[in-house]
Amino acid sequence: MFKLCCALLSCVIIAGCAKPNDPESLTQSSGGYAVVSKLATSAYAQDVEVKDSLAYIVQGEGGLLIVNVADRARPRIVASCQEGVRGYSYKLALKDSIVYVAAATFGVNVVNVRNPLSPVAVASNIAIKPAKSFSVFGDYLFTSISESGVKIADITVPSQPDIRGGIQNPGYAQALTTTQDSAYLLVACGEMGVALFDVRDMQGGFGYYPQVGWTDLPGYAVDVATMGNRPIALVACGRGGVQVVDFSDTAHVRVIGSYATGGYAKEIAYRNNRVYVTTELRGLQILSVDDPSSPKLIGVIDTEFALGLAVDQKYVYVADEEEGLIIISIPSY
């Protein structure tokens, strides 16, 4: 009888954990942005990227999770890959059918997702450490590695990142991105603000990439995005909130605007004059940058501990360490 009771109790617990949507938590909306679904992940969700109808989520010690989001209101887990994914998975980048996973002191894990129902860890590169974040630049993988700057790897053979060079930046490299015209690399340098490097010779092979610009910022720069083809950077600076940086004159990079998020500005994305920033305990905040010198808060979605995010034309996807994957609709404007 005791065993039967335990079995029934286990079924109830599993059923509760597997339920993707809590109706009471899906009524939240702000500024026209509305939560349409939530999916509890099997471990602590850290970052998310979306391609076509699939979301790829790294989840700390839980490795990589793949979720079908074809129906945004009913996301469903299709596969996971933990075996062979070393360390604690923080960030990811997609390149064709390969997922690169940043695992700090364990370097970079490489997962083949050609068959999303059966992802396979195919390699790891411990030499690229401590891996913080990525930017894919053609056939190159740029990895921010804290006090060691940026490592550049050739991924012509996608499953075998081949280190070919590096960039030494001020401070501790936390995250990076390239401009839309592939001319510059911007690096969020922790306590040393944001630095700008000329990578226009990248297509001709590896060489020397000079630092052409820099500015100090309040707080701790942990992520950076650009405003499309405009020479403006958006920097998530932890307790320093969001800083808007003009680099049109690389010799005089300067802050032209800012917004105090209240929470710890963690990851940042830009689309259609809107800035999306995760702020840990303060959830997701959405800013209008119609006037970049004066960002304005237009929406807030409360979450438990918002970390990573991805944005497409209609939805925002938040990797929340406590709640898992949260999908939010974007209003028409």
FENUR-V900192 format. One line per field, one symbol per residue. ss: DSSP state (H for helix, E for strand, L for the rest). psi: psi as a letter, one per 30 degrees, with the letter a starting at -180 (. if undefined). burial: I if it has 24 or more other C-alpha atoms within 12 Angstrom, else O. A space follows every 10 residues. Layout:
ss = ???
psi = ???
burial = ???
//
This chain:
ss = LHHHHHHHHH HHHHHHHHLL LLHHHLLLEE LLEEEEEEEL LLLLLLEEEE ELLEEEEELE LLLEEEEELL LHHHLEEEEE ELLLLLLLEL EEEEELLEEE EELELLLEEE EELLLLLLLE EEEEELLLLL ELEEEEELLE EEEELELLLE EEEELLLLLL LEEEEEELLL LLELEEEELL LLLEEEEELE LLLEEEEELL LHHHLLLLLL EEEEELLLLL ELEEEELLLL LEEEEELELL LEEEEELLLH HHLEEEEEEL LLLLELEEEE ELLEEEEELE LLLEEEEELL LLLLLEEEEE ELLLLEEEEE ELLLEEEEEE LLLEEEEEEL LLL
psi = eeeeeeeeee eeeeeeefjf kjeffgfklk gfkkkflkjk lfajkelkkk kbgkkkkkib fgbkkkkkge jffikkkfll jekfjlajje llkkjcgkkk kkhcfgbkkk kkgejffikk jflljffilj kellkkibgk jkkkhbfgbk kkkkhejefi kjkfalkklk ajjellllle ggekkkkjhb fgbklkkjgf gefglkbkjk kflkklllaj jflkllibgk hkkkkjhbfg bkkkkkgejf fiklkfllkj feajjekklk khgkkkkkhc fgakkkkkhe jffikkkfkk jkleikdlll kafflkkkjk eefbkkkkkk lk.
burial = OOOOOOOOOO OOOOOOOOOI IOOOOIOIIO OOIIIIIIII IIIIIIIIII IOOIIIIIII IIIIIIIIIO OIIOIIIIII IIOIIIIIII IIIIIOOIII IIIIIIIIII IIIOOIOOII IIIIIIIIII IIIIIIIOII IIIIIIIIII IIIIIOOIII IIIIIIIIII IIIIIIIIIO OOIIIIIIII IIIIIIIIIO OIOOOOOOII IIIIIIIIII IIIIIIIOOO IIIIIIIIII IIIIIIIOOI OOIIIIIIII IIIIIIIIII IIIIIIIIII IIIIIIIIIO OIOOIIIIII IIIIIIIIII IIOOIIIIII IIIIIIIIII OOO
//
